[in-house]
Amino acid sequence: MKPSHVPTDLKIIKDKRFRHLVGTHAWKALPKTVRERFGHRLTGGASVVYQGRVTAMRMSLVGRLLAQLARLVGGPLPYDSSCVDQPAVVAVTEDCACSGQFWIRQYGRATGFPQVIHSSKRFSGPTGVEEYIGRGIGIALRVRTDHKGIYFESDHYFLKLGSVTFRLPSWLQPGSLTIAHQDLGNAQFLFSLNLSSDLFGELIQQDALFHDT
């Protein structure tokens, strides 16, 4: 008997969007568990949820200032180093209106409410995938893979006002962003965020260990 709290229209269907981005050969070289996580999606408004904890967090002085400034556009960057060893949750929900995905990341803090970061991935733009972080600001991402996992690297930042998109000049871009998803086996994976600058070096580095639920 199906539990009453499970939506009757919930289905797990194959999702080939990430496979198309990286190519068939690179996709097949990924660990099976990574292909499972990025190769399926849920219908019916359901979310895939991963639970874990933050294992490392480094921020330079410039990184701290940047993370605080970024709160003006929705707070897309982790800004509190007290999140280390605190619980972390990631939820992924299909964005039916834009044929993309909503991502919500929640990081616990030593005191106070947890930080919640939300963004929207859309499979469009010159690189094939864009991440919108708020106030019309987004990042065009390039996707690559290796035998450990999948990586999202910033190509450029942009501002979208209505139907018009403006590419931000290099002096307004915060730095090079890399989001890594590396499989560790035993139904676990490492989620890493790295923001670095040619001028200031590493700005922010965060690692979080998650497991499949």
C-alpha positions as CSV (number, residue, x, y, z in Angstrom):
1,M,0.0,0.0,0.0
2,K,1.4,3.4,-0.9
3,P,1.7,5.8,2.1
4,S,-0.9,8.5,2.1
5,H,1.7,11.3,2.3
6,V,3.3,10.4,-1.0
7,P,1.9,12.4,-4.0
8,T,-0.1,10.1,-6.3
9,D,1.4,11.8,-9.3
10,L,5.0,11.4,-8.1
11,K,7.3,9.7,-10.7
12,I,11.0,9.2,-11.1
13,I,11.9,9.8,-14.8
14,K,15.2,9.8,-16.7
15,D,16.8,13.2,-17.1
16,K,19.3,13.5,-20.0
17,R,20.0,17.2,-19.6
18,F,23.4,16.9,-17.8
19,R,24.3,14.0,-20.1
20,H,23.8,16.2,-23.1
21,L,26.0,18.9,-21.5
22,V,29.1,16.7,-21.0
23,G,28.7,14.3,-23.8
24,T,28.0,10.6,-23.9
25,H,31.6,9.4,-23.5
26,A,32.3,11.7,-20.4
27,W,28.9,10.7,-18.9
28,K,29.6,7.0,-19.1
29,A,33.0,7.5,-17.4
30,L,31.3,8.9,-14.3
31,P,30.7,6.7,-11.3
32,K,27.3,5.1,-11.4
33,T,26.1,6.8,-8.3
34,V,26.8,10.3,-9.9
35,R,24.9,9.3,-13.0
36,E,22.0,8.3,-10.8
37,R,21.9,11.6,-8.9
38,F,22.2,13.7,-12.1
39,G,20.4,11.4,-14.5
40,H,16.9,11.3,-12.8
41,R,14.4,13.8,-11.6
42,L,11.1,13.8,-9.7
43,T,7.7,14.9,-11.0
44,G,4.7,16.1,-9.0
45,G,6.6,19.0,-7.2
46,A,8.6,16.5,-5.1
47,S,12.2,17.2,-4.0
48,V,15.3,15.1,-3.7
49,V,16.9,15.8,-0.3
50,Y,20.5,15.1,0.7
51,Q,21.6,15.4,4.3
52,G,25.2,15.9,5.7
53,R,27.5,18.3,7.4
54,V,30.0,21.0,6.6
55,T,33.5,19.7,7.0
56,A,35.7,22.7,6.1
57,M,35.3,26.4,5.6
58,R,38.0,29.0,4.7
59,M,37.5,32.7,4.0
60,S,40.0,35.4,3.4
61,L,39.3,39.0,4.5
62,V,38.3,39.9,1.0
63,G,36.1,36.8,0.8
64,R,34.3,37.7,4.0
65,L,33.6,41.2,2.7
66,L,32.4,39.8,-0.7
67,A,30.1,37.3,1.0
68,Q,28.5,40.0,3.1
69,L,28.0,42.3,0.1
70,A,26.5,39.3,-1.8
71,R,23.7,39.2,0.8
72,L,22.3,42.3,-0.9
73,V,21.4,40.1,-3.9
74,G,20.1,37.1,-2.1
75,G,23.1,35.8,-0.1
76,P,24.4,33.2,-2.7
77,L,27.8,32.7,-0.8
78,P,28.4,31.1,2.6
79,Y,29.4,33.8,5.0
80,D,29.7,32.2,8.5
81,S,32.7,30.1,9.3
82,S,30.9,28.7,12.4
83,C,29.0,26.4,10.0
84,V,31.9,23.8,10.3
85,D,30.7,20.5,11.8
86,Q,27.1,21.8,11.6
87,P,24.3,20.0,9.7
88,A,23.8,20.8,6.1
89,V,20.8,20.0,3.8
90,V,20.4,20.3,0.0
91,A,17.1,20.0,-1.7
92,V,16.6,19.9,-5.5
93,T,13.1,20.5,-7.0
94,E,12.1,20.6,-10.6
95,D,11.3,24.1,-12.0
96,C,8.4,23.1,-14.3
97,A,7.9,26.7,-15.5
98,C,11.4,27.2,-16.8
99,S,12.4,23.5,-17.4
100,G,15.2,23.9,-14.8
101,Q,15.9,23.1,-11.2
102,F,15.5,24.9,-7.9
103,W,18.4,24.3,-5.5
104,I,18.1,25.1,-1.8
105,R,21.1,24.7,0.5
106,Q,20.8,25.1,4.2
107,Y,23.8,25.4,6.5
108,G,23.6,25.3,10.2
109,R,25.5,27.8,12.3
110,A,26.9,27.7,15.9
111,T,24.3,30.3,17.0
112,G,21.2,31.7,15.4
113,F,19.2,30.6,12.4
114,P,20.9,28.5,9.7
115,Q,21.9,30.2,6.4
116,V,19.7,29.3,3.5
117,I,21.0,29.7,-0.1
118,H,18.6,29.4,-3.0
119,S,19.3,29.4,-6.7
120,S,17.8,28.3,-9.9
121,K,19.6,26.3,-12.6
122,R,18.2,26.7,-16.2
123,F,19.4,24.8,-19.2
124,S,19.9,27.7,-21.5
125,G,22.4,30.3,-22.5
126,P,25.7,30.1,-24.5
127,T,27.2,27.4,-22.2
128,G,24.0,25.3,-22.0
129,V,23.4,25.9,-18.3
130,E,22.9,29.1,-16.2
131,E,22.5,29.6,-12.4
132,Y,20.4,32.5,-11.3
133,I,21.2,33.7,-7.8
134,G,18.8,36.7,-7.3
135,R,18.2,40.3,-8.4
136,G,18.6,39.3,-12.1
137,I,22.2,38.2,-11.5
138,G,23.3,34.9,-12.9
139,I,26.3,32.8,-13.8
140,A,26.9,31.0,-17.1
141,L,28.5,27.7,-16.2
142,R,30.6,25.2,-18.0
143,V,30.4,21.6,-17.0
144,R,33.2,19.0,-17.0
145,T,33.7,15.6,-15.5
146,D,36.4,13.2,-14.5
147,H,36.4,9.7,-13.0
148,K,35.4,11.1,-9.5
149,G,32.6,13.4,-10.3
150,I,31.1,16.5,-12.0
151,Y,32.2,20.1,-11.9
152,F,30.4,23.4,-12.6
153,E,32.8,26.3,-13.5
154,S,31.9,29.9,-14.0
155,D,32.3,31.1,-17.6
156,H,31.0,34.6,-17.0
157,Y,28.5,36.5,-14.9
158,F,25.5,38.4,-16.2
159,L,22.6,40.7,-15.3
160,K,19.2,40.0,-16.8
161,L,16.7,42.8,-17.0
162,G,13.4,41.6,-18.6
163,S,14.3,40.1,-21.9
164,V,17.7,41.8,-22.1
165,T,20.9,40.2,-20.8
166,F,24.1,42.2,-20.0
167,R,27.4,40.4,-19.6
168,L,29.2,41.9,-16.6
169,P,32.7,43.3,-17.3
170,S,35.6,41.5,-15.7
171,W,36.1,44.2,-13.1
172,L,32.6,43.6,-11.7
173,Q,32.9,39.8,-11.6
174,P,33.8,38.4,-8.1
175,G,36.1,35.7,-9.3
176,S,36.3,32.2,-10.7
177,L,33.7,29.9,-9.1
178,T,33.9,26.1,-9.1
179,I,31.3,23.8,-7.6
180,A,32.4,20.2,-7.4
181,H,30.4,17.0,-6.8
182,Q,32.8,14.1,-6.1
183,D,31.6,10.6,-5.3
184,L,33.2,9.0,-2.2
185,G,31.5,5.6,-2.3
186,N,29.3,4.1,0.3
187,A,26.4,6.4,-0.9
188,Q,28.4,9.5,0.1
189,F,29.7,12.5,-1.9
190,L,31.7,15.7,-1.3
191,F,30.2,19.0,-2.3
192,S,32.8,21.7,-2.6
193,L,32.6,25.4,-3.4
194,N,35.7,27.4,-4.3
195,L,35.8,31.1,-5.2
196,S,39.1,32.5,-6.2
197,S,40.5,35.7,-7.7
198,D,43.5,36.4,-10.0
199,L,44.3,39.4,-7.8
200,F,43.4,38.1,-4.3
201,G,43.8,34.4,-4.6
202,E,41.5,32.0,-2.8
203,L,38.5,33.9,-1.4
204,I,36.1,31.2,-0.1
205,Q,36.4,27.4,0.2
206,Q,33.7,25.3,1.6
207,D,33.4,21.5,1.8
208,A,30.4,19.5,2.9
209,L,29.9,15.8,3.1
210,F,26.5,14.4,2.1
211,H,24.9,11.0,1.8
212,D,22.0,9.6,-0.2
213,T,18.7,9.3,1.5
